[in-house]
């Protein structure tokens, strides 16, 4: 047979193999996309209660035996169906979705196992002072839920200690810069004075509007997309001295028709040192900017709406606070100090959280830890210890999430060298939307989905 015919036969065979492989890939993608729809439908039908911050509420609302068995069987069946799909044949977006559903199967199998053991114990009771008296798996489960990373209590405690030491050195440097190097008593007396307190609500709103204008003008330094929807400022209606300094409410979650940042004006006071970092955390480039970017993505499958990953959201908002100077903020030492003051709170809360739920600390020991590490804020010690006691692992989402983003950023800087662009990095991170931190890291650092 002439050579040209052999070549033609070989080309036809290669084409046939390619078409077969393509058909197989299309088949796997089609099967998986049907599975996503079915997963979403069946998951909603189970009416699984959302995770509350307060562990006592979660333990109180554990489903009855039959319902719990149905949940466990559902996730086991989905896991089995996933194993029948060739993940390597899926396109990049579906690989992410596949891994997210696998993650949910894993964490929910863990949850249902713990819940079954809890309710099957005839002597089971909801502990009043945290998780330390329960199976150690409970705290590990809460850590995983609130951080969506694999990290142990001992690793967390070491991380908290390291951060506390680092932040103390930052605060000491600012204290020295402000002329209080050898006068800590005078420094903390100054911080507690009325010099940093606003008592006029219109003035507070005016200052936040000025901060917003500055940030919106500089947002292009860190981001490619500078088209950010407006956000309004309002007093937090039911705030008190024990509630946080402010919170963000997306447009779809309130009745005023726009996104809102609610600031704490309880007792007619608002601290100016917190305003720069608070705007960045709650608004731009924090929660509001992240929410705006998510709203621009319309291709995510419906099942993603069923889940929430605090480490992704709170980690981002805490991470972006480090870029205040790039946003035109932290222009004086006092406002820059405010950022580190709250970072110290978050870092100390890691020690307290692990101490209470893993080491079995008493309330008194937790308060002593607070006072040892945070001078000048004894007034909120009990509030924060109570928060950590009632909300196990929630406080971890800020610092652990932020640290994960820093690690991803630094790994890519090292890998890409002079080609690294912080704006592209931030755009890529936000493009993943609502998925666990460990999956974002899997792709950003490991290129798993490309």
C-alpha positions in Angstrom: 0.0 0.0 0.0 1.4 3.5 -0.9 2.9 5.5 1.9 0.3 8.3 1.6 -2.5 5.8 2.4 -0.8 4.7 5.5 -0.5 8.3 6.6 -4.2 8.9 5.9 -5.1 5.8 7.9 -3.0 6.9 10.9 -4.5 10.4 10.8 -8.0 9.0 10.7 -7.2 6.7 13.6 -5.8 9.6 15.6 -8.9 11.7 14.8 -11.2 8.9 15.9 -9.3 8.5 19.2 -9.5 12.3 19.8 -13.2 12.3 19.1 -13.8 9.3 21.4 -11.8 11.0 24.2 -13.7 14.3 23.6 -17.0 12.4 23.7 -16.0 10.7 26.9 -15.1 14.1 28.4 -18.4 15.6 27.3 -20.2 12.6 28.8 -18.4 13.1 32.2 -19.2 16.9 32.2 -22.8 16.2 31.3 -23.2 13.6 34.0 -21.6 15.9 36.6 -23.7 18.9 35.6 -26.9 16.8 36.1 -25.4 15.6 39.5 -25.0 19.3 40.5 -28.6 20.0 39.8 -29.8 16.9 41.7 -27.4 17.7 44.6 -28.9 21.1 45.0 -32.5 19.9 44.8 -32.0 17.1 47.2 -29.9 19.1 49.6 -32.7 21.8 49.9 -35.2 19.0 50.5 -33.3 17.8 53.6 -33.9 21.2 55.3 -30.6 21.0 57.1 -30.4 23.9 59.6 -27.8 26.5 58.9 -24.8 26.7 61.1 -25.4 29.2 63.9 -22.5 31.0 65.6 -23.6 29.8 69.0 -22.7 26.1 69.4 -25.6 25.6 71.9 -28.1 26.4 69.2 -26.5 24.0 66.9 -26.6 21.2 69.5 -30.1 22.1 70.4 -31.3 21.8 66.8 -29.7 18.5 65.9 -32.2 16.6 63.7 -34.1 13.6 64.9 -32.7 10.1 64.3 -34.5 9.4 61.0 -33.7 12.8 59.5 -30.0 12.5 60.6 -29.8 9.1 59.0 -31.2 10.5 55.8 -28.6 13.3 55.8 -25.8 10.9 56.3 -27.1 8.6 53.5 -27.5 11.5 51.1 -23.9 12.7 51.4 -22.6 9.1 51.2 -24.6 8.5 48.0 -23.4 11.8 46.5 -19.8 10.8 47.3 -20.4 7.4 45.6 -21.8 9.2 42.5 -18.8 11.5 42.4 -16.4 8.5 42.5 -18.1 7.2 39.3 -17.3 10.4 37.4 -13.8 10.8 36.0 -12.7 14.1 37.5 -9.7 14.4 35.2 -12.1 14.6 32.2 -14.0 17.6 33.6 -13.4 21.1 32.4 -11.8 23.6 34.8 -14.9 25.1 36.3 -16.5 21.7 36.9 -13.3 20.5 38.6 -13.8 23.3 41.1 -17.4 22.4 41.5 -16.6 18.7 41.9 -14.1 19.4 44.6 -16.5 21.7 46.4 -19.3 19.1 46.5 -16.7 16.5 47.7 -15.7 19.0 50.4 -19.3 19.3 51.5 -19.7 15.5 51.5 -16.7 15.2 53.7 -17.5 18.0 56.2 -21.2 16.9 56.5 -20.2 13.3 57.0 -18.0 14.5 59.8 -20.9 16.6 61.2 -23.5 13.9 61.1 -21.2 11.4 62.7 -20.6 13.8 65.6 -24.3 14.5 65.9 -25.3 10.8 65.9 -22.8 10.1 68.7 -24.0 13.1 70.7 -27.7 12.2 70.6 -27.1 8.5 71.1 -25.4 9.1 74.5 -28.2 8.7 77.1 -26.4 11.2 79.3 -25.8 13.8 76.6 -26.1 17.4 77.7 -25.2 20.7 76.1 -22.1 22.1 78.0 -22.4 25.6 79.3 -18.7 26.7 78.9 -17.6 25.6 75.4 -16.7 22.4 73.6 -13.7 21.1 75.7 -15.9 18.5 77.6 -17.2 17.0 74.3 -15.5 14.7 71.9 -12.4 16.5 70.5 -13.8 16.0 67.0 -16.3 18.8 67.7 -13.8 21.6 68.0 -11.8 20.2 65.0 -15.1 20.3 63.1 -15.8 23.9 64.0 -12.3 24.9 63.1 -12.7 23.3 59.7 -16.1 24.9 59.1 -15.0 28.5 60.1 -11.6 28.4 58.3 -12.2 25.8 55.5 -8.5 24.8 56.0 -6.8 21.8 57.7 -5.1 23.3 60.9 -4.8 21.8 64.3 -5.5 23.6 67.7 -1.8 23.4 68.6 -0.9 25.0 65.2 -3.5 27.7 65.8 -2.2 28.5 69.3 1.4 28.8 68.0 0.1 31.1 65.2 -1.8 33.3 67.7 1.3 33.6 69.9 3.4 34.6 66.9 0.9 37.2 65.8 0.5 38.7 69.2 4.2 39.2 69.6 4.5 40.7 66.1 1.6 43.2 66.7 3.1 44.2 70.0 6.3 45.2 68.2 4.3 47.2 65.7 2.4 49.0 68.4 5.6 49.7 70.3 7.1 51.3 67.2 4.1 53.6 66.8 4.2 54.4 70.5 7.9 55.4 70.1 7.0 57.5 67.0 4.4 59.4 68.9 6.8 60.3 71.7 5.6 57.8 74.3 8.5 55.3 74.1 9.2 55.4 77.9 5.7 56.4 79.0 3.3 53.5 78.5 1.0 54.8 81.2 0.7 58.2 79.5 0.2 56.4 76.1 -2.7 54.3 77.2 -4.2 57.2 79.1 -4.2 59.1 75.9 -5.8 56.3 74.0 -8.7 56.2 76.5 -9.3 60.0 76.4 -12.1 61.7 74.5 -9.6 63.0 72.0 -10.6 60.1 69.7 -14.3 60.2 70.3 -16.9 61.7 68.0 -20.3 62.5 69.5 -22.0 64.2 66.5 -23.7 61.7 64.2 -23.6 64.0 61.1 -19.9 64.5 61.6 -19.3 60.7 61.8 -21.2 60.2 58.5 -19.3 63.2 56.9 -16.0 61.6 57.9 -17.0 58.2 56.5 -18.0 59.9 53.3 -14.5 61.5 53.1 -12.9 58.1 53.7 -15.1 56.5 51.0 -14.1 59.2 48.5 -10.4 58.6 49.2 -10.6 54.8 48.9 -12.8 54.9 45.7 -10.2 57.3 44.1 -7.4 54.9 44.9 -9.0 51.5 44.4 -7.2 51.1 41.0 -3.9 50.6 42.9 -5.0 47.2 44.1 -7.8 46.2 41.6 -8.5 46.0 37.9 -12.2 46.5 38.3 -12.8 50.0 39.8 -16.5 50.2 39.1 -17.8 49.8 42.7 -21.4 50.4 43.7 -22.1 53.0 46.3 -22.6 52.2 50.0 -24.5 54.3 52.5 -23.8 55.0 56.1 -26.3 54.7 58.9 -26.4 54.3 62.7 -26.7 50.7 63.9 -30.3 50.8 65.4 -29.9 48.3 68.2 -26.2 48.6 68.9 -24.9 48.8 72.5 -21.5 49.0 74.1 -21.0 45.2 73.8 -21.7 45.0 70.0 -18.9 45.4 67.4 -18.0 48.8 66.0 -20.0 48.3 62.8 -21.3 45.8 60.2 -22.1 45.6 56.5 -25.5 44.8 55.0 -25.7 44.0 51.2 -28.5 45.6 49.2 -30.5 42.4 49.0 -30.4 41.9 52.8 -32.0 45.2 53.8 -35.1 47.3 53.1 -33.4 50.6 52.3 -32.6 49.8 48.7 -28.9 50.1 48.8 -25.8 48.5 50.5 -25.3 49.9 54.0 -22.6 50.2 56.5 -24.1 50.4 60.0 -21.8 52.1 62.5 -22.0 51.6 66.3 -23.1 54.9 67.9 -24.3 53.5 71.2 -23.9 55.9 74.1 -23.5 58.6 71.5 -19.8 57.8 70.9 -17.7 56.6 68.0 -13.9 56.0 68.0 -12.0 57.8 65.2 -9.0 55.4 65.5 -11.2 52.6 64.2 -12.7 54.4 61.2 -10.1 53.8 58.5 -9.7 50.0 59.0 -13.4 49.6 59.7 -14.4 51.1 56.4 -11.8 48.9 54.6 -13.0 45.8 56.3 -16.8 46.3 56.0 -16.9 48.3 52.8 -14.1 48.7 50.2 -12.1 46.8 49.5 -13.6 44.4 52.1 -17.1 43.0 52.3 -18.8 45.5 50.0 -16.2 45.2 47.2 -16.2 41.4 47.5 -19.9 41.3 47.3 -20.0 43.6 44.2 -17.5 41.3 42.4 -19.6 38.2 43.2 -22.7 39.9 41.9 -21.0 40.4 38.5 -20.4 36.6 38.1 -23.5 34.9 36.8 -22.1 31.5 35.8 -21.8 29.9 39.2 -24.1 26.8 39.7 -27.1 27.1 42.0 -25.8 24.7 44.7 -23.2 27.3 45.8 -26.0 29.4 47.3 -26.5 26.8 49.9 -23.1 27.2 51.6 -21.0 29.8 53.3 -17.3 29.8 54.1 -16.4 32.4 56.8 -12.6 32.0 56.2 -13.1 33.1 52.6 -15.2 36.2 53.5 -13.8 37.4 56.9 -10.3 36.4 55.8 -10.5 38.6 52.8 -11.8 41.6 54.8 -9.1 41.2 57.5 -6.4 40.7 54.8 -7.2 43.9 52.9 -6.9 46.1 56.0 -3.1 45.8 55.6 -3.3 47.9 52.4 -4.7 51.1 54.0 -1.8 53.2 52.9 -2.2 52.1 49.3 -5.9 53.2 49.6 -4.9 56.7 50.8 -5.7 55.9 54.5 -3.6 55.5 57.7 -2.2 59.0 57.0 -1.5 59.6 60.7 0.0 57.4 63.3 -3.2 57.3 65.4 -5.4 55.8 62.6 -2.6 53.4 61.7 -2.4 52.4 65.4 -6.2 51.7 65.3 -5.6 49.0 62.7 -3.0 47.2 64.9 -5.2 47.6 68.0 -7.9 45.6 66.5 -5.5 43.1 64.9 -4.2 42.5 68.4 -7.8 41.8 69.5 -8.2 39.2 66.7 -4.9 37.6 67.5 -5.5 37.3 71.2 -9.0 35.8 70.5 -7.2 32.9 68.8 -5.4 32.1 72.0 -8.6 32.4 74.0 -10.6 30.3 71.5 -8.1 27.5 71.6 -7.7 27.8 75.3 -11.4 27.5 76.1 -12.4 24.8 73.5 -9.3 22.7 73.4 -7.4 23.3 76.6 -10.4 23.6 78.8 -9.6 27.1 80.2 -11.9 28.7 82.7 -13.5 32.1 82.1 -11.1 33.6 84.6 -8.0 32.2 82.8 -9.3 33.4 79.5 -9.9 36.9 80.9 -6.4 36.8 82.4 -5.0 36.0 78.9 -6.8 39.0 77.5 -5.5 41.4 80.1 -2.0 40.0 79.8 -1.9 40.6 76.0 -4.2 43.7 75.5 -3.4 46.6 77.8 -6.0 49.4 78.1 -9.1 47.4 77.0 -10.2 45.6 80.1 -13.7 47.0 79.6 -14.4 44.6 76.7 -12.6 41.6 78.1 -15.7 39.8 79.3 -17.5 40.6 76.1 -14.8 39.0 74.0 -14.3 36.0 76.2 -18.1 35.4 76.2 -18.1 35.7 72.4 -15.2 33.1 72.1 -17.0 30.8 74.5 -20.3 30.9 72.8 -19.0 31.0 69.2 -16.3 28.4 69.0 -13.8 29.0 66.1 -15.8 31.9 64.6 -13.0 34.3 65.7 -10.5 32.2 63.8 -12.0 33.0 60.4 -10.4 36.5 60.3 -6.8 35.8 61.0 -6.5 32.3 59.6 -8.3 33.4 56.4 -6.1 36.4 56.0 -3.0 34.4 56.6 -4.0 31.9 53.9 -4.3 34.8 51.4 -0.9 36.2 52.5 0.7 32.8 52.0 -0.9 32.5 48.5 0.2 36.0 47.6 3.8 35.4 48.7 4.0 32.0 47.0 2.9 33.6 43.7 5.3 36.5 44.2 8.2 34.0 44.5 7.0 32.0 41.5 6.2 34.9 39.2 8.9 37.3 40.2 8.8 40.6 38.3 5.6 39.4 36.5 3.6 39.3 39.7 0.8 41.9 39.7 -1.1 42.5 42.9 -4.2 43.7 41.0 -4.4 40.4 39.0 -3.8 38.4 42.2 -6.8 40.2 43.9 -9.0 39.8 40.9 -8.2 36.1 40.6 -8.9 35.5 44.3 -12.3 37.2 44.2 -13.2 35.5 40.9 -13.5 32.1 42.7 -16.5 33.4 44.6 -18.1 31.3 47.4 -15.8 28.3 47.8 -13.6 26.9 50.6 -10.2 28.4 51.2 -8.4 25.1 50.6 -9.8 24.9 47.1 -8.7 28.5 46.2 -5.2 27.6 47.4 -5.2 24.4 45.4 -5.6 26.4 42.2 -3.8 29.7 42.9 -0.6 28.0 44.1 -0.9 24.6 42.5 -2.7 25.5 39.2 -4.9 22.4 39.8 -7.8 23.6 37.7 -6.0 25.0 34.7 
